[in-house]
Amino acid sequence: MKKHRILSGMRPTDRLHLGHLLGALENWKKYQDHECYYMIADWHALSSEYEDTSRLKDNIFQITIDYISAGLDPEKSVIFLQSWVPEHAQLHLVLSMIVPLPWVERNPTYKEQLQEVKGKDLSTYGFLGYPILQAADIVLYKADLVPVGVDQLPHLELCREIVRRFNCIFKTEILVEPHPSLTSVPKLPGLDGRKMSKSLKNCIYLSDKGKELEKKVLGMITDPARKLKTDKGHPDVCAVFNYHKIFNTAEASEIEHACKNAHIGCVDCKRKFEKVLIGVMQPIWEKRAHLEKDPDLLWDILKEGTKKARHAALKTMDEVMKAVNLPLL
């Protein structure tokens, strides 16, 4: 089996939710027999959260817990903090010198976020240029495979274009073109039926349990046309049924039939989902509770992972400096 080098990460803008678990973490776990680098992208968090960084350190801590409690093994994967590896910023600066401005301006995610995100000033270079930093993150480790969601494919293609341009300009082959690894799980709907997103505050977080989890599940949007239990439902437009199809495959067909024929009400359907979800999440909650008791261990894991990450990053950065004809210290 060919050994791949993997790089991926998440921004510590809040805790992680079910969408992250199915769309990223489950995919990351599958690659832990390869050479994996999984970062907490705190510099990326600044691109949208620069006005209030008061929760940044706690979010870093919480996401480290989420990573490990969801199944990432620090003995198999390098788990590290982006800002502790200054070569990310250094390579970002070098790459930004050669990237034509239209390449980042055409980014569809950039345009969508400018329209959708309210109450934040995203008209900054940091937000416009974050795909260049993202490219630096990837090529710094010469990652040939990047686990991503469909919405991240334009960013990865931009990274590939940047690699080709750098190698062409400086007549080298030191930067590696990465390829995507897509998850088979569709985008999870949030509590309101829209895509589950931290920025939309419509998430079920991995740390939610008890009354908090119950409140969120019972508050989920179902078939808007179904007013009474005796009305026949339309599972295809119901966010709760989407969750049954993913988490409760054994009963999904039965629930679909019962909903369409008004044999089950929305509250009972939600209760069934909550019960299944508790079973799925229980091992994660138990590991989380254990990790929360030893915060020093979490920071030690990040420090040790960062040492390993920086060892690889320095090698690439030396090669880049030589290719660009900048003198090494």
Secondary structure, DSSP 8 states (H G I E B T S, - for coil): ----EEEEEE--SS--BHHHIIIIIHHHHHTTTSEEEEEE-HHHHHHHHTT--TTHHHHHHHHHHHHHHTT--TTTEEEEEGGG-THHHHHHHHHHTTS-HHHHHT-HHHHHHHHH--SS---SHHHHTHHHHHHHHHHHTT-SEEEE-GGGHHHHHHHHHHHHHHHHHTT---S---EEEE-SS---B-TTSSB--TTTT---BTT--HHHHHHHHHT----TT--STTS---GGG-HHHHHHHHH-TTTHHHHHHHHHTTSS-HHHHHHHHHHHHHHHHHHHHHHHHHHHT-HHHHHHHHHHHHHHHHHHHHHHHHHHHHHTT----
